[in-house]
Amino acid sequence: MAVSLLSWGCSSKPTPPPDPETPTPEWDGTAVPLEELGDVIDAGTPSACGTLADAGPGVECGDLAAFDLSGCNRASLAQVPAVGIFQGGVGSVAMQGDAGTFVSGLRGELYRDATSLHASMTYVTKRNFHIRTAIAACEAPNPDLVKVCVATCRDGKLMFLDRGDLNRIGKVDNQQPVSEGGINLASESYVAMGEPVDVYVTHDHAYVVSIDGLEGTGGLTIFDVRDRAHPVFKKQIRMDGDSYWNAVWATGDTLYIGSNSHGVLVYDIHDPANPQYLRAVGGDTINVHTFFVDGDILYAMSPMPAPSVFVFDIKKPNEPVLLQKIVIPLSPTAYPTAYPHDAFAYQGRLYVNNILDGYVILDVTNPSVSTELGAYRFEGSLSHANAVGTFAGRTIAFEGGEGIATHLRLLDVTDPAHIVKIGEYQLGNSSIHNMILRGKRLYVAYYQEGVRVLDVSNPTQPKEIARYSTYRDTDPFRVGNFLEGSIGMRVPGDGFVYVVDTSRGLLIFNEL
């Protein structure tokens, strides 16, 4: 069992998606501006538990005895299954049997009997604060819902107490369809290297990069996917002292890998199954987190050592030449740790997800010089990924955040100095990771919500038309972290959708 304190906040029920059978009306380019309410977390309904002002000698903050459960129906906890993952706006509990107890991805402690369910973990911050997160179950109205209290303690004193619901996710249930709308799984290939996070497909080969994880250290895994129904594992590549590879892209016979230690790693893939290392560019201390290639230009987003966008000329793909390093000035309300997480280049503009400081648009008509044209910001913005296209003569951006209850925003960015929100799409407290726009369809890697396909022909009314649930609580290495599930995605136009799941590996679907 594991507990993960995710976040807390006020309650808001998401609007259900429209009926996929209803035709989407033709959009004429007009829209009503929508108010920005931020990412509102649904904590569920408060439970009846609390904490005791004086629990007695020897009872520490976060102990089971420190919670007041007198108003709870504790007998109902007997119906909570021994294996399963429960998550909500106040935290998560992952019961993994013999896999042990995990708290926020770290091992913790568990106590359970017929009327009790309690788990906690402790860690020490860089500033030497001793933090303990503990959860006490109050009651279970049904086997898939647990009402809880979550206590956060610092140096033995209570900092926060939150009350709310934990709902079971990833349940293997024959009554719930795994696939809807005609998207079907063609094949599944496990990646036995770290935690897989991104994929690029070229030359009939899939290149999957991994970061360090519970499964081990990261690197590159290569599959021959000429037969999409039966991929063939070809090779794994590791690099001593450099195993956190978060991004991958290719152009021609050159493969680029984003390293957190050596910037951009360049490989020759004339022999697609056997990449040959050529060089690293950017610097030995540069962390490159994501890529975007636009023609002869490679954009490499780097959070450290200084948040920047590296712009490379790749007319000679094997020999990238640095044209400029873009440093985006922070707004007055920005968090000091803000950085360019991802970007999308379109018609001379670079649309940057400057996480913790909004969505920023740059003029990069001249790739050696950049100018900020405008930005979309709101309090708590966790801008993470985006795609851009033209609809009814308007330039529309699809912007997604990464965090509890972050969701998809559809923005009219025709005039970057006056960005207008015209549509939204949200699935409860879940988080988006990546998205690909193909024509009028948006493919979304939605972490624990799996793969979602939206009809966005009318950006004011995004409509889900298909989904595939990739997340199962019985998969190995699931620990209840909300950053698990469908994470990386490519839709290269070959009739297939390539998705990376953090546990299951490379999943190949048909393109709608």
DRENBA-473733 format. One record per residue (C-alpha): x, y, z. Coordinates in pm, whole numbers, padded with zeros to 5 digits, always signed. Each point is the difference from the previous one (the first is absolute). Layout:
% residues N
XYZ/...
% end
This chain:
% residues 512
+00000+00000+00000/+00118+00350-00070/-00112+00349+00078/+00078+00302-00212/-00103+00351+00107/-00078+00164-00331/-00178+00325+00066/-00308+00148+00154/-00247+00274-00072/-00359+00088-00065/-00247-00227-00170/-00125+00015-00358/-00173-00267-00204/+00130-00015-00360/-00246+00038-00285/-00061-00338-00166/+00118-00029-00361/-00260+00047-00273/-00170-00297-00158/+00244-00126-00268/-00295-00092-00222/-00110+00363-00031/+00145+00160-00317/+00237+00289+00060/-00137+00318-00160/+00221+00175-00254/+00192+00277+00173/-00017+00347-00151/+00283+00146+00208/-00215+00179+00255/+00029-00075+00371/-00105+00127+00339/+00303+00071+00225/+00008-00226+00305/+00093+00110+00350/+00323-00146+00135/-00071-00179+00328/+00332-00182+00027/+00040-00368+00075/-00267-00075+00260/+00056-00318+00199/-00290-00224+00096/+00072-00134+00349/-00334-00176+00024/-00216+00036+00310/+00169+00054+00336/+00029-00304+00224/-00098-00007+00366/+00351-00050+00133/+00238+00251+00152/+00298+00021+00232/+00019-00001+00377/+00136+00305+00180/+00162-00227+00258/+00033-00363-00101/+00196-00093+00311/+00360-00080+00082/+00212-00165-00265/-00239+00077-00288/+00167+00189-00284/-00150+00218-00270/-00134-00227-00272/-00034-00310+00216/-00330-00184-00028/-00074+00087+00363/+00040+00370-00084/-00309-00007-00223/-00351+00047+00136/-00203-00275-00166/-00286+00000+00250/-00254+00119-00257/+00099-00260-00261/-00160-00325-00104/+00324-00194+00037/-00163-00340-00041/-00066+00087-00364/+00376-00003-00070/-00007-00379-00006/-00140+00014-00355/+00300+00190-00140/+00194-00244-00224/+00349-00109+00094/+00137+00098-00343/-00092+00317-00184/+00087+00363-00058/-00215+00275+00148/+00049+00364-00092/-00162+00337+00053/+00061+00368+00044/+00144-00057+00347/+00246-00279-00077/+00027-00361-00110/+00028-00347+00146/+00148-00285-00205/-00044-00348+00142/+00249-00225-00175/+00009-00312+00216/+00352-00138+00021/+00141+00299-00192/+00018+00193+00326/-00114+00343+00110/+00069+00308-00210/-00062+00359+00097/+00044+00260-00275/+00200-00264-00183/+00211-00078+00307/-00033-00294+00233/-00203+00065+00311/-00181-00180+00281/-00342-00161+00015/-00234-00110+00277/-00329-00171-00069/-00253-00207+00191/-00374-00063-00023/-00090+00358+00094/+00317+00197-00083/+00197+00108-00302/+00300+00225+00063/+00314+00068-00200/+00276+00257+00027/+00341+00099-00128/+00272+00237+00115/+00278+00180-00181/+00250+00277+00065/+00004+00309-00220/+00312+00175-00124/-00058+00258+00272/-00001-00281+00257/-00372+00007+00073/-00138-00339+00105/-00327-00048-00189/-00253-00272+00070/-00306-00065-00213/-00261-00227+00155/-00342-00117-00104/-00274-00144+00221/-00310-00159-00153/-00330+00105+00153/-00248-00220-00184/-00073-00171-00332/-00352+00066-00135/+00078-00264-00263/+00305-00212-00095/+00117+00259-00255/-00026+00309+00220/+00189+00082+00321/-00055+00318+00202/+00320+00112+00170/+00195+00255+00195/+00351+00091-00117/+00244+00161+00243/+00321+00172-00097/+00243+00046+00287/+00323+00199+00013/+00248-00068+00277/-00271-00175+00199/-00263+00275-00028/-00314-00001-00214/+00024+00229-00303/-00308-00103-00199/-00304-00221+00047/-00214-00084-00300/-00320-00201-00026/-00145-00151-00312/-00061-00298-00227/+00230-00255-00153/-00148-00182-00300/+00134-00322-00140/+00173+00040-00338/+00143-00251-00246/-00243-00266+00113/-00004-00313-00214/-00374-00036-00049/-00171-00187-00282/-00296+00236+00030/+00209+00299-00104/+00109+00001-00367/+00372+00049-00050/-00052+00145-00347/-00272+00222-00145/-00041+00182-00329/+00197-00238-00222/+00353+00043+00134/+00150-00345+00050/+00328-00138+00125/+00212-00157-00273/+00295-00101+00220/+00172+00049+00333/+00377-00018+00057/+00147+00015+00347/+00298+00233+00047/+00245-00159+00243/+00197+00316+00066/-00079+00264+00261/-00332+00183-00039/-00095+00051-00368/-00115+00354-00078/+00028+00090-00369/+00007-00156-00347/+00089+00096-00356/-00079-00211-00305/+00202+00009-00322/+00144-00249-00250/-00257-00255+00128/+00168+00003+00341/-00127+00132+00332/+00256+00170+00225/-00114+00006+00364/+00192+00199+00258/-00016-00061+00374/+00089+00186+00315/+00120-00152+00326/-00284-00172+00183/-00099-00287+00225/+00081-00233-00289/+00363+00116-00013/+00205+00253-00191/-00115+00154-00326/+00127+00005-00356/-00121-00082-00352/-00201-00305-00113/-00045-00076-00371/-00281-00201-00160/-00044-00102-00362/-00366+00085-00067/-00036-00096-00365/-00267-00239+00123/-00192+00225+00240/-00181-00298+00145/+00328-00173+00084/+00283+00246+00083/+00343-00155+00031/+00241+00110+00271/+00335+00091-00155/+00228+00171+00248/+00048+00197+00321/+00252+00281+00037/+00132+00135+00328/+00261+00261+00080/+00210-00017+00315/-00085+00286+00237/-00280+00128-00224/-00323-00196+00026/-00280+00259+00019/-00111+00031-00364/-00332+00182-00022/-00041+00098-00367/+00059-00146-00345/-00040+00132-00355/+00139-00084-00342/+00059+00166-00335/+00127-00195-00297/+00263-00245+00119/+00075+00187+00323/-00149-00069+00341/+00002+00256+00282/-00034-00093+00367/-00059+00245+00285/+00241-00073+00285/-00012+00154+00345/+00379-00001+00014/+00139+00066-00349/-00258+00204-00188/-00082-00143-00343/+00139-00344-00082/+00039-00056-00375/-00019-00349-00155/+00032-00120-00357/-00284-00237-00097/+00091-00097-00355/-00035-00347+00147/-00328+00062+00189/+00041-00296+00236/+00354+00091+00095/+00043+00374+00080/+00357+00128+00008/+00090+00272+00249/+00156+00306-00161/+00019+00285+00250/-00172+00208+00268/-00081+00367-00058/-00110+00271+00237/+00248-00059+00279/+00095-00260+00258/-00221+00151+00272/-00310+00069-00209/-00326-00179+00078/-00212-00028-00316/-00354-00103+00090/-00201+00023-00325/+00041+00061-00376/-00186+00147-00291/+00133-00014-00355/-00133+00245-00259/+00164-00051-00338/+00371+00075+00040/-00038+00131+00355/+00022-00203+00321/-00138+00156+00316/+00131-00158+00322/-00168+00101+00326/+00228+00003+00302/-00094+00053+00365/+00358-00001+00130/+00248+00140+00075/-00180+00311-00132/-00355-00025-00142/+00044+00041-00375/-00108-00100-00348/+00300-00104-00211/-00052+00066-00370/+00211-00215-00235/+00045+00012-00376/-00021-00361-00123/+00043+00048-00375/+00277-00252+00057/-00197-00225+00237/+00308-00174+00142/+00163+00335+00083/-00243+00229+00187/+00115+00361+00019/-00121+00220+00286/-00169+00315-00129/-00122+00149+00325/-00098-00076+00357/-00337+00149+00088/-00052+00105+00361/-00362+00099+00059/-00030+00284+00254/-00217-00102+00293/-00319+00185+00078/-00037+00178+00338/-00220-00285+00127/+00221-00285-00123/+00140-00270+00223/+00381+00021+00008/+00022-00360-00122/-00194+00069-00323/+00153-00142-00317/-00086-00078-00364/-00132-00355+00020/-00118-00053-00357/-00070+00194-00318/-00178-00014-00336/+00119+00187-00309/-00262+00122-00248/+00012+00262-00276/+00298+00193+00130/-00104-00010+00363/+00119-00212+00291/-00268-00083+00255/+00177-00074+00329/-00143-00176+00304/+00194+00201+00255/-00111-00212+00292/-00076+00201+00318/-00011+00319-00209/-00264-00057-00263/-00019-00055-00375/+00234+00229-00194/+00005+00080-00374/+00323+00101-00173/+00070+00133-00348/+00272-00225-00144/-00032+00099-00365/+00373+00062+00021/+00121-00306+00193/+00307+00193+00122/-00215+00264+00172/-00319-00033+00203/-00258+00248+00127/-00281-00061+00247/-00340+00071-00156/-00231-00083+00287/-00088-00244+00276/-00294-00169+00172/+00040-00019+00376/-00212-00071+00304/+00075-00071+00365/+00146-00347+00047/+00053-00060-00372/+00179-00329-00070/+00021+00030-00380/+00162-00320-00125/-00077-00097-00363/-00175+00147-00303/-00094-00024-00367/-00108+00272-00244/-00204+00006-00322/-00223+00215-00221/-00381-00025+00031/-00244+00221-00193/+00285+00240-00071/+00090+00032+00368/+00319-00124+00167/-00105-00231+00281/+00229-00137+00271/-00070-00310+00205/+00174+00047+00334/+00021-00258+00277/+00135+00015+00353/+00166-00265+00213/-00126-00023+00356/-00305-00089+00202/-00314+00096-00198/+00201+00169-00275/-00182-00027-00329/-00027+00104-00363/-00055+00363-00092/-00089+00106-00353/+00139+00346-00065/-00047+00239-00292/+00356+00124-00050/-00054+00176-00333/+00103+00321+00175/+00268-00110+00252/-00034+00329+00187/-00367-00077+00070/-00038-00374+00060/-00356-00117+00064/-00113-00329+00154/-00286-00142-00206/-00028-00361+00116/+00095-00254+00269/+00013-00374+00056/+00058-00163+00338/-00007-00346+00158/-00032+00047+00376/+00325+00027+00192/+00211-00170-00269/+00291+00156-00186/+00089+00026-00368/+00355-00078-00106/+00021+00023-00378/-00214+00066-00307/+00016-00029-00379/-00222+00192-00243/-00085-00190-00320/-00234+00200-00220/-00308+00067+00210/+00071-00273+00253/+00204+00041+00315/+00165-00310+00145/+00075+00038+00371/+00224-00205+00229/-00196+00055+00320/+00206-00190+00259/-00239-00217+00205/-00291+00084-00231/+00182-00176-00284/-00032+00106-00364/-00272+00248-00091/-00095+00110-00352/-00187+00330-00038/-00186+00145-00295/+00115+00364+00005/-00148+00113-00333/-00192+00250+00212/+00257+00116+00258/-00273+00150+00217/-00151-00348+00042/+00274-00264+00029/-00167-00339-00007/+00144-00335+00103/-00058-00257-00273/+00222-00287+00114/+00203-00121+00297/+00215-00289+00112/+00068-00069+00368/+00367-00095+00028/+00017+00024+00380/-00057-00314+00209/+00062-00021+00372/+00143-00349-00049/+00285+00122-00222/+00349-00019+00151/+00157+00312+00150/-00329+00186+00050/+00042+00192+00327/-00294+00241-00008/+00195+00296-00135/-00221+00215-00223/+00288+00015-00254/-00054-00363-00102/-00161-00139-00311/-00008+00130-00358/+00284+00249-00030/+00167+00010-00344/-00173+00006-00338/+00065+00019-00375/-00247-00003-00289/+00233+00000-00303/-00269-00046-00264/+00069-00365-00079/-00341-00112+00123/+00110-00069+00356/+00025+00172+00337/+00309-00075+00209/-00040+00048+00375/+00241-00050+00286/-00146-00114+00332/+00225+00038+00304/-00058-00362+00100/-00116-00191-00306/+00251+00140-00249/-00072+00058-00372/-00366-00029-00101/-00102+00025-00365/-00357+00092-00099/-00182+00063-00324/-00039+00362-00102/-00361+00113-00036/
% end
